[in-house]
Amino acid sequence: MRYNSFANPNGYYFVTFATVGWVDVFTRKRYVEILLDSLKFCQTNKGLRIHAWCIMSNHVHLVISAGFTSLSDVMRDMKKFTARQILQSITEDIESRREWMLYIFRYVGEKNANNEIYQFWQQDNKPIELYSAKFIDQKINYVHENPVNAGIVENAQDYCWSSAKDYCGGKGLLDIELI
């Protein structure tokens, strides 16, 4: 596989990004909603085109393409914003795992000069350009089957934090462009 940092501005990309330490942040609906709201903002205001998506407990898979802003800029801004918002929610709202989560985010953040205090997301997006219809279908299926393979649901379309429902004729939580 070729990781190419969104080299083709007209390409379709499979992207995976995860929380540092693989911390299971997205087991709480409020953190998922922060991420979903940010993705919606990027769609409306930054031209992000989402073709498939899935939010797991500690990582996210997307199949995306660019509208009018570079994907690397969109991903950088979205990750920075969601990190700030989720960390604020962890700090200010009721969170039984607060001390443990902040310890990990601080521990990793201290080792990276790019951070002030915490690091929430792992640095790499691992973008892979999807160069054929077969490869696109393979990655979309991978995205949608992730919760099935993890034993969370039996049918991909039953997982609410995913676009699988859209590919089965229903309407999911984000607007997507089928490909």
N, C-alpha and C positions, 0 to 999 in steps of 0.2 A: 504494500500500500504506500501511496505517496502522500506525505503531509506537505502541503504547499502554501500554507498561509494565504489562502484566497487569491492566488496569483491570477486567475481568470475572472475579470469583473462580470462576465456574462455567464459564468458557470453555475451549476447546481452543486451544493456541498452537503456532505454528511458531517455533522459536528457533534462532538461529545465533550462535555465539560462537567467537572465534579467538584464537590466540596473538598477542602483539604482534610486529610485524615479520613476521608470517606464518611464523615459525620452524617448521620441520618437526620438531616434537617427537615426534609420535605415529608415527614410523617405528620406534620402539623399543617392544617389547612391554611392558616393565616400566612405561612411562609410561601406556600404554593401560590396563593393569591397575589402576593407581592411579585413573584416571578411572572405570573400570567399577565398582570397589569403592565409590567415593564415590557413584555413581549408585544402586547397590544399597542403600547405607546410607540415602540420601534416600528411596528407595522404602519401606523398612522403617520408618524412624524419623520421617520428615517428611511422609509421605503423598504423595510424588511419584508421579504416574501417568504412565508412559511408554507412548506409543502407537506411536512409530516413532523410530529413532535411527540415526545413522551417525557414526563417528569417522574423519575424514580425517587426513592427515598434519599439518595445522596448524589445523584447525577442526572444529567439531562441529555437527551438525544434530539437533534434537529436535522431536518433536511430543508435547506434554505437556499435562497438566491437573493441577489441584490436588486434594489430598485434604483434609487438615485444617490445612495450613500454607500461607501465601501463597507463590505461585510466585516472587515477587521475593525473599522471604527465603530460600527453598530455593536459588535460583540464586546469590544472594550468598554464602551459606554454602558451597555446593558449590565455587564458583570459588575462594573464599579457601582452603579446605582443600586442594583439588587443587593450587593454585599452590604452597602451602607444601611439600606432600609431593613434588611433582615437582622443585621447586628443590632440595630436600634430596637427592633421589636423584641429580640432575645433579652436585651438589657432592661427594657422598660415594662414589658408585659409579663404575665405569669408564665413562667417556664421552669418546670421541675428539673430540667437538665442544664440550667443556665451556667452554673459554675464550671461544670465539666466541658460544655461546649466552648465557652469563652476561654478556658484554659488552653484548649487545643488551638483555637484560632489565634490566640496571643502567642503561644509557643512557636507556631509556624511563622507568624507575622514577624517575630523578632529576628528570625533567620533571613529575612528578605528585606534589603535596604529600600525597596519600593514601597513598603508599608509604613504607616504611622504607628499603628499598634497591632491591629489584627490583619489576618489574611483569611478570607472566607473561601474563595474559589481557587482551585489549582490554576496555575498560570496558563497552561496550554489549552487550546480549543480542539486540537487535533483535527483540523479541517482536511477532508478528503474530497477531492473533486470527483464528481460522478460523471463519467465520460461516456456512458452508454445507457440505453433504456433498460437493459438487463441489470446493470449495476444499480441504477436508480431503484428498480423494483426490489432488488435484493436488500438494499439499505432501508427502504420503507417498510418492508416485511420485518426486518430486524428490529427497527424502532418499535413497531406495533406488537411484536411477539415478546418483547422484553419482560413485561409484567406476567405473561403466560409462563415463560421459561423460569421466572423467579417464583412461580407458584402462588402469585397473588390473585389471579383470576384464571378461569378456564378458557374464556373467550376474550380475545383482544379488545373487541368493541365494548366489553363490560367495564374496562378500566377507564375511569373518568378523566384522568390526567394524561390524556393521549388523543391523537387525531384518528385512532382506529375507527371510531364511530362514524367519522366523516367518510371514510373509505367504504363503509358498509351502507351508505345511503342516509345516515342520520346527520345530526348537527352536534358537533363538539363545542368546547368552550372557547376556542380561538377560530378566527376566520382563516381558512387555509386555501391555497391554490392547488387543486389536484393536478398531478402530472402523471 
